[in-house]
Amino acid sequence: MNTAPKIAFAIYDGFSALDFAVLYDTLARCSRAAGSWEICSASTDVYDSHELHIYPTRVTASLAGFDLVVVPGGPGALERLEQQNLLDWLATAQESQYLAATGDAVLLLAAAGLVRGRRVAVRPEMANRLSQSDLQPVSEPVIVDGPLATASDAGGAMDLALKLCEIVFGEKETQDLACDLGIRAGDCIPTAPIPQTGESSPSPRSAVVSRKTGETEVEVRLDIDGSGKYQIDTGLPFLDHMLTQIAVHGLFDLFVQARGDLHIDPHHTVEDVALALGSAYQQALGDRTGIVRMASADCPMDESLAWAAVDFSGRPYSVIQAEWHGPSVGSLPVSLIPHFLESFALQARCNLHVNVRYGRDDHHQAEAIFKALARAMSAATRIDQRRSGQVPSSKGVLF
């Protein structure tokens, strides 16, 4: 392409986060250097097939103007074939140069009138259903037919993503990416992806969350199994200082970029950063298999002492006890500190209890809180080898 390509990841209720993660991670790496991308939806609130809350960066807006529209598969695709508002929204991609889908999502594209008559990659059990939708099923992991590229399931999503990179960004960029990912033999030695500043190599327990509203725009990248690397810029220096404590003392790799309506006040930015950060932990922990789950920590900061306890139970609840001595600390209203913690607990789906046992300096009290929280979360999110991959709950699930 002569111009920098624009990519839309079109998500819907019940999509597969696994399909999305493979497609997103590969294509976003290319687009950072040579294009741009958006996570798009037809509604404000979107949940994946396991009820994880995903925040799109672009809501209800037309898909016109995107060069590539990618739709991840998932059980929700079949359930939404009669959802007319979703189909009408997808139909706005009719002028896109390329369309892509994994698994059952190609049926959504067909129902929207975008890909009739095309050859598509399918699982054998789906062949009859796709034939009824005027598609030509082929038992291959990946098929490219004109402007349409499909993968039969999540297993083919990586090959599909690399093929899309080659089509949209060019052969060289794809070879460089494959070399970084270490998945293709050739002149390069397989290596782990090279992290950006403040970003660790992604692990299975990592997440990328974007939240965009009329008041703020927030991006969070989190690797639970990190080493304490961080890059944080919220426009609120004291909040940056507190989030740094979470990264450094929890040994989480953390990237936070936020822009908000600070000309009004810090409230919206603090709240939305907390919501996005909580969502990142929720996504990175997945079904929470094998984690310790519950932990607490006391942390001193000079004359102040704070205690934090966390339970990644799947149930959001918070109790924050602190007495402040002034209206603000570092230009951040102290009333927003408990609000940050409450908002974080809501989206991380955890129980969070904080108590400042004593202290005289508000800066010290706040810093003790965030250091204690970091230590408690570090312990609670660790993998307990004795569990042998079991969910740490007598119910067998954590929602």
C-alpha positions, 0 to 999 in steps of 0.5 A: 500500500502507498499509504499507512494502512488502517486496521479495525478489529471488530469485536462483539459479545461472545467473541474469542479472546484467544483468537483476538489476542493472536490476531491483535498481537501480530497485526499491532506489531506491524501497524506500530511501525507502518500503520494504525489500528482501532478496536471497534464495536457496535456497542459500548460494553463488550464481553468475550466468551468468558465474560471478560469486559473489553473496552473498545477504542471506537464505538458504533462508528462506521467501519468505512475508511479502514483498509483491513477489517478483522473479525475474531471468531467465538461462540457468540458469532453463531448467536448473533447471526440475527442481530440486525444492528450488528450486521448493519454495522459490519456492512459498513465495511463494504468498501474495505480493501481486505476482510479477515475472520477466524472460525465462525466469524466468517458467517457474520461477514456473510450475513452482513452481505460482504463475502458471498461466494468466497472460498473459506477455511473451515473446520469439517463440522462447519462445512454444511453450515457455511455452504448454506450461507453461499460460501465455499468451505475448504478443509484448510487452516488458512485460505485467501480468496481475493479480498477475504482471508480466513482461518478455520480456528484459533490454531490457524490464527497466527498463520492468518495474521502473518499472511495479512501482514504480508498482504497489507504491510509487505513481505519485508515487514512480515519477515522481520516480524516473524524473525522477532517472534521466532516462528519461521526458519531462515536467516534469523535466529529465533528470539523473543520479541524485543520489548519497547521501552518500559514493556517486557516480552509478553507472557501468557499472563499479559494484557492490553486494554484500551479505554476511550471515552469523551473524557479520557483516552487510556492504554494499559499494557500489563505483564504479571510475570514481569520484572518491574519495568514501567513506563507511565504517563497519566498527566498526573505526576503523583498518580504516576508515582503511585502506579510506579510503586505497583510496578516496582514493588509488585514486579509487574511490567506496566505501561500506562498512557492516559490523556484526560480532561484535566482542565476540568479536574483529575477525577475522570482520568484517575477513575478511568486509569483505575478501571483500565488497570483493573481490566488488565489484571482481570484479563491477564489472570484469565480463569485464575487457574493455579494462582495463590489468590489471596494475600495481604501485606503491611508496608511502612513508609517512615511514620506511616504504616498501611495494610492491604489485603486482596482476594482475586475471587471474581467478586468485586468489593472494597473497604478503604480506611484512611484518615487524611490531613489535607485536601490533596497530595501532590496536586491530587485530591486525597478523595480520589485515592480511595476512589481509584482503589474502589474502581480498580477492585470493581474491574479487577473483580477482586476483594480489596481491603486497605487500612492505614494503621497510622501516619502523619504525612499524607504522601507517606500514607498514600505511598505506603498504601500502594506499596502494600497493595503491590506486595499483596497483589504480587503474592496473590497472583503468583502460581502455586505449584501445589495446586497443579493447575486447579482453580483455587476455589471450593466451587471450582470456578472464579467469576 
